[in-house]
Amino acid sequence: MTAPLTPPPPPNEHSSSHGGPVPPPVGAHAVGTSYDHHGEQDGPGMLTEVRQAAVTLVAVAVSGVLLGVLWWWLAPSVPLVGDVVDGSWAVYLKDSEGEQAIGVDGTFTLLGLGFGALSALVVFLLRRRGGVPLVVGLGIGAFLGSLLAWRVGVWLGPTQDVIAHAREVGKGTTFAAPLKLGAKGAWLAWPFAALAVHLGLTGLFGPRDPDPYGQQQPYPPSQYPQGPYGGKSA
């Protein structure tokens, strides 16, 4: 009677002698660094992402200067006229039914939408992997850029003292009204467009997480555990 053979131990899934997965290095769970189940570093690390988000925030916000210049250049002028009533100066809209004021708000909104799409595209191309800090930096930077663009446009536009301007040009002379934003909701056009476009680009062209089931490889026949009588166990 032959004694049953002792089955060899199953192959270690963490062993690297047959080219198997390498265990994560020591400190894999350290702050700022993460590793996947193959022992490879997953992403640039939280500290790097925060730095990149800060750079994105500043760059996007500073580009609001260009938006402000374009708004001042492209926005229609609102015509005003000055008159003297009872010895006091008064300023009126020359065309009370004109839509120039709406055009000023619309110009800012359209420019904000365009800048939002452009900034989202640039950020996505430079940092395709993305990340929550990057998206937050993009959104905050776009909002600050809108505020900066508004202030730059107002500063470049006609003076805010319409009475002094009316006295300067004379009674009955048409002059341009100060550049102002009537619909403050236009500030949100840039951040909303940036987040929406970045989300769409990430969903369509962003990197995909690997399928953990598709990467599992079966053991070669030589590594299957042996049965008690030399056969392959099921």
Secondary structure by P-SEA (a helix, b strand, c coil): cccccccccccccccccccccccccccccccccccccccccccccaaaaaaaaaaaaaaaaaaaaaaaaaaaacbbbbbbbbbbcccbbbbbccccccaaaaaaaaaaaaaaaaaaaaaaaaaaaacccccaaaaaaaaaaaaaaaaaaaaaaaaaccccaaaaaaaaacccbbbbcccccccccccaaaaaaaaaaaaaaaaccccccccccccccccccccccccccccccc
